[in-house]
Amino acid sequence: MAQKEICNHIKDLTTLQVADELVCEICIKNHGRWVHLRTCQTCGVTLCCDDSPMKHMTAHHHETGHPVISSAQPGERWLWCYPDEVFAEY
């Protein structure tokens, strides 16, 4: 399978948002649990991934339209664009 070209949502990023804390802000409030964390590159919120029970980051994307997230997991350096379904390592 050929890799997709990097989309403009990712190309247009000038700085990377990083997690202030390694917790899902919504899971903490609701006493939930998460598997991995993602950081929104538009507003900087850190929420749980799609492997987590509540999938808060995808819900955030649907609610806000914010297109790009990054992994907040230590040692992982990648971005995902929801609308263009593009994955990019950095």
Secondary structure, DSSP 8 states (H G I E B T S, - for coil): -------HHHHT--S----SSSS-HHHHHHT---S-EEEETTT--EEE-TTSSS-HHHHHHHHH---EEEE-STT--EEEETTTTEEEE-
